[in-house]
Amino acid sequence: MPKRSTKNYSPEITPRVAVLVDTATDWGRGILNGIHRYSRQNGPWHLFFDHRGLEPAVNLAPDWQGQGIIARIANGEIAWHLSQRKTPVVNVSAIQYKGPQFPRVNNDVEGVARLAVDYFRRRGFRAFAYLSFIGLEYVSRQRDAFVEAVQKTGGGSVAVHGVEIMPGFQSPDWNLNLEKLGAWLLTLPKPVALFTWSGGREIIHACQKVGLQMPQDVALLSGSDDELMCGLSPIPISGVKSASERIGYEAAAKLARLIGGSSRRPSTTLIAPLAVITRQSTDTLAIADAKMRAALHYIHGNLTGDLPVPKLAGIVGLSRSGLERRFRSLVGSAPADYISRLRLERVKSLLGETSLPISVVAEQAGFSSPEYMTTVFRRQMTVTPLHYRRTLLNG
């Protein structure tokens, strides 16, 4: 009997797939969207999922029968229960646990930390801090990667503070000791670039309690971006946008291979984050030099316009050589390289978050033509913008 294809299932063998991820966050809904898109393109699949939050529970009936499971496995107990089903499982969580292991597709935790450091450095920060959650190993991994990235990319001070969280939760509870947190924030050099795993409303409240200004004194970046929760904060919080839809798509593709008979040997596919979404909490530049600050403000505000270095130098009252020296000293690159990096980040964000034509992406990122954008993008990323977008969408 011929082996069943994982792309064209007949109605008699349409797979039933359980999806055990939360529907309360942008991340979880992105996972679901990616799985659904794979199902439409390669299925169909019958998808089973419940409306659920981040609580680490197995909401799957004991008598459920299906061909595969995609789950956010938060602990060894969940892993053990799923392993008893003898059904192919793909894990979309970055959490490391003791217990049965499964093939995994998840966000690159360390990559998120490196992106955060690069983002802050381009804004001129030399003082860094990380708010860690005690007892969560994946937060500890990101903390260590953040500290390492600071040390490897030019140094500067870096401080770490740990806070307790309630068991089963992903972030500090509402009864966090704001006085203690505020006292730590006061000890940090200013301005400071503060990174944390997720959320950050408690940090805003602590800053307000001790009289610190955000983002002027403390620039806050969340390691996850939830548009609703970040936007509802007293000060809208900047966040790192993960490629959650691609994670879902890749997880579905991996599950299809398992259903088709591929080895279930555990392997991990890491998906890089898309971009930093800038909101008020980081909308500042940590540059004391007034002329440099003016140059950076002009660049960030006119990225889609013509930005030749001689023109920029004239606008801020410097010679070209003087501007070049200050850029290399304060942000570690030449003005042209700085502008190019910002535009490339804009391209990557637009490619991942929109379906805009390549010509419009080039225009909105400040490139003179789609051809020139493609040349620059290929030189830096080794692939064309169109190939990059297809990779994000299709795995």
Phi and psi in degrees as a GROMACS rama.xvg file:
@    title "Ramachandran Plot"
@    xaxis  label "Phi"
@    yaxis  label "Psi"
@TYPE xy
-66.3952  149.059  PRO-2
-68.5055  136.312  LYS-3
-69.3653  134.832  ARG-4
-71.7444  144.813  SER-5
-88.9114  3.13629  THR-6
-105.645  -38.0182  LYS-7
-121.909  87.3565  ASN-8
-84.3191  139.691  TYR-9
-79.5887  158.996  SER-10
-55.8261  -30.8597  PRO-11
-70.1436  -22.0773  GLU-12
-124.287  27.4704  ILE-13
-59.265  120.383  THR-14
-65.898  143.942  PRO-15
-102.365  119.508  ARG-16
-122.585  125.189  VAL-17
-91.0445  134.386  ALA-18
-117.564  109.649  VAL-19
-107.286  72.1494  LEU-20
-131.563  161.376  VAL-21
-74.2238  152.576  ASP-22
-112.414  11.7727  THR-23
-94.3084  -7.05453  ALA-24
-127.521  160.323  THR-25
-59.1118  -36.8941  ASP-26
-60.5544  -51.1253  TRP-27
-63.4726  -41.5441  GLY-28
-67.7393  -32.4541  ARG-29
-64.2813  -41.5222  GLY-30
-56.7689  -48.3473  ILE-31
-61.0708  -41.4535  LEU-32
-61.8176  -41.2053  ASN-33
-65.1545  -41.788  GLY-34
-63.8547  -43.4243  ILE-35
-62.5309  -40.6461  HIS-36
-65.612  -41.1892  ARG-37
-61.5396  -42.0579  TYR-38
-61.3916  -41.4455  SER-39
-65.4794  -40.1533  ARG-40
-79.5415  -30.2605  GLN-41
-125.378  -6.31001  ASN-42
-90.5777  -129.633  GLY-43
-81.4275  161.045  PRO-44
-117.003  151.46  TRP-45
-92.1731  112.727  HIS-46
-97.9151  133.776  LEU-47
-118.804  121.339  PHE-48
-153.815  157.085  PHE-49
-115.214  157.966  ASP-50
-72.7245  119.055  HIS-51
-150.168  156.384  ARG-52
-93.0991  -158.042  GLY-53
-85.4302  1.61923  LEU-54
-61.4837  136.966  GLU-55
-79.8647  78.5275  PRO-56
-125.719  153.363  ALA-57
-97.6543  96.4825  VAL-58
-92.5514  66.7991  ASN-59
-137.391  118.691  LEU-60
-57.2178  139.381  ALA-61
-56.7594  -30.8272  PRO-62
-94.847  10.8253  ASP-63
-65.7188  134.94  TRP-64
-117.966  129.319  GLN-65
-163.474  178.536  GLY-66
-99.6485  -14.1487  GLN-67
-168.368  161.482  GLY-68
-137.955  134.164  ILE-69
-116.079  123.963  ILE-70
-142.297  150.444  ALA-71
-89.9044  101.6  ARG-72
-92.5158  109.625  ILE-73
-95.362  -15.9099  ALA-74
-159.51  173.252  ASN-75
-67.5447  -28.2904  GLY-76
-64.8173  -44.951  GLU-77
-62.171  -43.1833  ILE-78
-60.0919  -42.1098  ALA-79
-63.5848  -45.7345  TRP-80
-59.8352  -43.1647  HIS-81
-68.7087  -34.9616  LEU-82
-66.2145  -24.6808  SER-83
-71.5999  -16.2829  GLN-84
-81.5603  -15.6539  ARG-85
58.167  29.3359  LYS-86
-111.187  140.879  THR-87
-54.4452  134.577  PRO-88
-131.251  138.391  VAL-89
-121.718  131  VAL-90
-97.5901  130.966  ASN-91
-109.315  14.0764  VAL-92
-99.6336  146.491  SER-93
-87.253  -1.74821  ALA-94
-70.8174  130.374  ILE-95
-92.6341  134.789  GLN-96
-143.084  165.963  TYR-97
-94.7699  125.687  LYS-98
146.606  -172.892  GLY-99
-56.1567  137.316  PRO-100
-108.275  150.236  GLN-101
-131.954  161.246  PHE-102
-53.8044  144.178  PRO-103
-136.249  142.327  ARG-104
-131.707  120.531  VAL-105
-152.584  169.194  ASN-106
-63.2236  143.404  ASN-107
-80.7786  94.0396  ASP-108
-57.9159  -46.9966  VAL-109
-67.8508  -35.1675  GLU-110
-63.7094  -35.2549  GLY-111
-62.0194  -42.4047  VAL-112
-63.7028  -42.7169  ALA-113
-64.946  -39.3545  ARG-114
-62.4966  -39.5349  LEU-115
-62.7332  -44.6685  ALA-116
-63.548  -44.1627  VAL-117
-60.6724  -42.0865  ASP-118
-60.1939  -47.7217  TYR-119
-67.3388  -37.6991  PHE-120
-64.0429  -38.3864  ARG-121
-66.8389  -15.3826  ARG-122
-99.6491  8.43361  ARG-123
90.2841  9.1512  GLY-124
-77.1271  141.992  PHE-125
-121.916  -11.6823  ARG-126
-113.581  128.518  ALA-127
-128.16  155.299  PHE-128
-151.657  153.683  ALA-129
-131.01  127.729  TYR-130
-95.5575  113.613  LEU-131
-104.205  155.859  SER-132
-107.587  115.553  PHE-133
-65.032  131.68  ILE-134
96.9321  -6.42129  GLY-135
-106.804  108.126  LEU-136
-64.53  -32.9648  GLU-137
-69.7721  -31.2984  TYR-138
-68.5354  -38.5033  VAL-139
-62.6508  -38.5188  SER-140
-63.6869  -42.478  ARG-141
-67.3314  -40.2694  GLN-142
-57.2138  -48.5277  ARG-143
-63.7814  -39.0456  ASP-144
-66.8443  -35.8459  ALA-145
-64.6108  -48.1452  PHE-146
-60.9664  -44.3596  VAL-147
-62.9371  -41.0264  GLU-148
-65.5273  -37.5838  ALA-149
-60.8112  -45.8753  VAL-150
-68.3229  -31.4067  GLN-151
-85.6638  -15.5344  LYS-152
-114.711  33.39  THR-153
118.905  -0.30858  GLY-154
72.9339  -154.04  GLY-155
108.689  166.526  GLY-156
-77.7049  147.254  SER-157
-143.872  126.514  VAL-158
-119.588  151.375  ALA-159
-130.071  138.071  VAL-160
-134.463  132.966  HIS-161
-108.397  139.405  GLY-162
-125.305  149.282  VAL-163
-77.0798  147.224  GLU-164
-127.285  160.242  ILE-165
-71.8916  142.705  MET-166
-54.9924  134.968  PRO-167
87.3821  -4.08912  GLY-168
-102.988  161.378  PHE-169
-102.92  -6.89809  GLN-170
-151.752  167.726  SER-171
-58.8883  146.109  PRO-172
-78.8611  170.971  ASP-173
-68.1326  -12.3938  TRP-174
-95.7411  19.1255  ASN-175
-55.8157  142.255  LEU-176
-72.6079  95.4791  ASN-177
-67.7934  -31.7636  LEU-178
-63.2232  -44.7995  GLU-179
-66.2837  -41.6478  LYS-180
-65.1119  -42.8498  LEU-181
-63.1307  -38.4264  GLY-182
-62.6819  -39.7516  ALA-183
-65.1051  -44.0725  TRP-184
-60.0009  -35.1268  LEU-185
-65.8038  -27.508  LEU-186
-77.9532  -14.0217  THR-187
-79.4719  145.642  LEU-188
-62.4357  148.745  PRO-189
-118.758  142.959  LYS-190
-76.4252  152.214  PRO-191
-123.083  141.652  VAL-192
-95.1513  111.577  ALA-193
-108.531  125.47  LEU-194
-117.937  144.061  PHE-195
-147.46  163.026  THR-196
-59.2764  -49.5528  TRP-197
-157.828  163.934  SER-198
66.674  -137.855  GLY-199
129.148  3.33709  GLY-200
-60.9881  -34.4452  ARG-201
-63.1133  -34.6258  GLU-202
-66.847  -40.1851  ILE-203
-61.8632  -45.8328  ILE-204
-62.91  -39.9426  HIS-205
-65.1175  -41.6207  ALA-206
-59.8554  -45.8103  CYS-207
-63.0868  -35.0143  GLN-208
-67.8185  -33.7053  LYS-209
-106.092  7.62705  VAL-210
82.9865  21.9187  GLY-211
-91.1615  143.06  LEU-212
-94.3451  141.272  GLN-213
-123.344  125.064  MET-214
-98.144  3.60732  PRO-215
-61.5376  -43.6049  GLN-216
-92.3599  -44.7944  ASP-217
-127.229  116.878  VAL-218
-98.9958  119.176  ALA-219
-106.986  128.612  LEU-220
-126.262  128.29  LEU-221
-91.1404  141.352  SER-222
-74.1428  -6.8465  GLY-223
-133.274  148.75  SER-224
-117.517  113.013  ASP-225
-117.558  111.549  ASP-226
-56.7372  -41.5664  GLU-227
-67.4364  -53.3023  LEU-228
-68.0783  -40.59  MET-229
-66.744  -36.5002  CYS-230
-74.8738  -28.5197  GLY-231
-80.3128  -9.40872  LEU-232
-62.573  151.628  SER-233
-52.4233  -37.6334  PRO-234
-120.043  115.186  ILE-235
-52.456  131.287  PRO-236
-97.9967  131.197  ILE-237
-71.0724  146.875  SER-238
-146.246  158.025  GLY-239
-86.9413  120.11  VAL-240
-84.8515  118.787  LYS-241
-85.6556  158.396  SER-242
-87.5875  60.1895  ALA-243
-65.5534  -34.4591  SER-244
-64.6509  -39.4863  GLU-245
-66.8012  -36.8826  ARG-246
-58.6036  -45.3996  ILE-247
-62.1811  -42.6749  GLY-248
-63.6174  -46.5823  TYR-249
-63.7006  -39.3454  GLU-250
-63.8403  -40.7588  ALA-251
-64.7456  -40.9853  ALA-252
-63.3119  -40.6532  ALA-253
-66.9181  -39.9228  LYS-254
-63.7122  -40.0702  LEU-255
-59.1552  -39.7156  ALA-256
-66.5942  -37.3627  ARG-257
-65.7213  -43.7263  LEU-258
-60.8897  -35.1463  ILE-259
-77.3564  -2.35568  GLY-260
113.056  3.03394  GLY-261
-66.3845  160.098  SER-262
-61.1313  140.432  SER-263
-91.1501  13.1774  ARG-264
-57.6402  129.901  ARG-265
-59.3426  132.313  PRO-266
-146.493  155.537  SER-267
-122.39  131.85  THR-268
-111.576  118.364  THR-269
-95.2032  133.248  LEU-270
-110.368  122.194  ILE-271
-69.1663  149.38  ALA-272
-67.3279  159.049  PRO-273
-81.364  -55.4044  LEU-274
-172.423  168.769  ALA-275
-93.2315  128.672  VAL-276
-93.646  112.125  ILE-277
-85.039  125.117  THR-278
-125.421  -166.567  ARG-279
-61.549  -31.5379  GLN-280
-65.7677  -17.1856  SER-281
-126.621  12.5743  THR-282
-80.3237  68.4842  ASP-283
-154.709  166.598  THR-284
-126.029  126.897  LEU-285
-90.5301  61.8365  ALA-286
-126.182  119.498  ILE-287
-77.7168  -29.7777  ALA-288
-66.0294  113.142  ASP-289
-61.7005  -40.6315  ALA-290
-68.9695  -38.7899  LYS-291
-66.6366  -41.4578  MET-292
-60.924  -40.9868  ARG-293
-64.4012  -39.0637  ALA-294
-64.4359  -43.7289  ALA-295
-67.164  -41.2827  LEU-296
-59.7124  -41.7125  HIS-297
-65.5306  -42.7655  TYR-298
-61.4317  -49.8413  ILE-299
-64.4698  -31.23  HIS-300
-86.7628  -11.7271  GLY-301
-132.419  34.9822  ASN-302
-63.9627  -26.9782  LEU-303
-85.705  -4.83763  THR-304
-96.5617  -172.941  GLY-305
-79.7886  124.503  ASP-306
-130.676  56.408  LEU-307
-66.0569  143.535  PRO-308
-60.3461  -43.0934  VAL-309
-58.4775  -39.3549  PRO-310
-64.0912  -44.0196  LYS-311
-62.1437  -42.3013  LEU-312
-61.7557  -41.9216  ALA-313
-64.8996  -37.5516  GLY-314
-62.4892  -38.347  ILE-315
-97.5343  3.65167  VAL-316
78.0138  37.0521  GLY-317
-127.94  158.026  LEU-318
-74.0689  162.999  SER-319
-60.7083  -44.9052  ARG-320
-64.5524  -36.7924  SER-321
-65.3094  -40.3092  GLY-322
-66.4007  -41.3632  LEU-323
-59.1462  -45.2608  GLU-324
-61.972  -44.5578  ARG-325
-66.1859  -38.2569  ARG-326
-62.5371  -47.5514  PHE-327
-64.2863  -35.0502  ARG-328
-73.5188  -40.1264  SER-329
-98.6806  -30.1837  LEU-330
-122.868  -1.41895  VAL-331
80.5909  16.6453  GLY-332
-155.311  165.437  SER-333
-72.2026  155.96  ALA-334
-55.2925  -43.7443  PRO-335
-63.2397  -40.0172  ALA-336
-66.6267  -39.5998  ASP-337
-60.417  -47.6613  TYR-338
-62.5701  -43.2376  ILE-339
-61.8356  -41.1747  SER-340
-64.9996  -42.3764  ARG-341
-61.3269  -42.7783  LEU-342
-66.9446  -37.9568  ARG-343
-64.8098  -40.2808  LEU-344
-62.6778  -38.0992  GLU-345
-64.4256  -42.3319  ARG-346
-59.9312  -48.6931  VAL-347
-59.9471  -40.1314  LYS-348
-64.632  -45.8218  SER-349
-66.2355  -37.5129  LEU-350
-65.5141  -36.4427  LEU-351
-83.2871  -29.0918  GLY-352
-103.885  -13.6708  GLU-353
-132.485  168.784  THR-354
-109.475  23.4943  SER-355
-59.259  143.085  LEU-356
-58.9843  153.771  PRO-357
-56.8821  -37.0766  ILE-358
-63.2549  -37.8954  SER-359
-73.945  -37.2667  VAL-360
-58.4969  -45.8184  VAL-361
-59.7418  -44.2359  ALA-362
-64.3352  -45.4792  GLU-363
-73.2513  -16.2613  GLN-364
-96.7522  -1.22797  ALA-365
90.5219  12.9203  GLY-366
-87.2474  145.507  PHE-367
-69.393  -24.4561  SER-368
-159.381  156.08  SER-369
-60.4808  -34.2719  PRO-370
-64.9564  -43.0152  GLU-371
-67.3548  -40.9438  TYR-372
-58.7337  -43.3673  MET-373
-63.0132  -40.3125  THR-374
-61.9716  -47.5467  THR-375
-65.9567  -43.1632  VAL-376
-63.7511  -44.7211  PHE-377
-63.6201  -37.795  ARG-378
-63.4381  -37.8711  ARG-379
-88.0748  -36.2133  GLN-380
-106.827  -7.17636  MET-381
69.2025  0.0698406  THR-382
-133.402  163.496  VAL-383
-77.0809  159.816  THR-384
-56.0826  -40.7473  PRO-385
-64.7799  -41.4592  LEU-386
-65.4626  -38.526  HIS-387
-60.5143  -46.6252  TYR-388
-62.6749  -43.8844  ARG-389
-62.3913  -35.978  ARG-390
-64.7802  -43.1658  THR-391
-61.9508  -41.3125  LEU-392
-81.5432  -35.6121  LEU-393
-114.587  0.100432  ASN-394
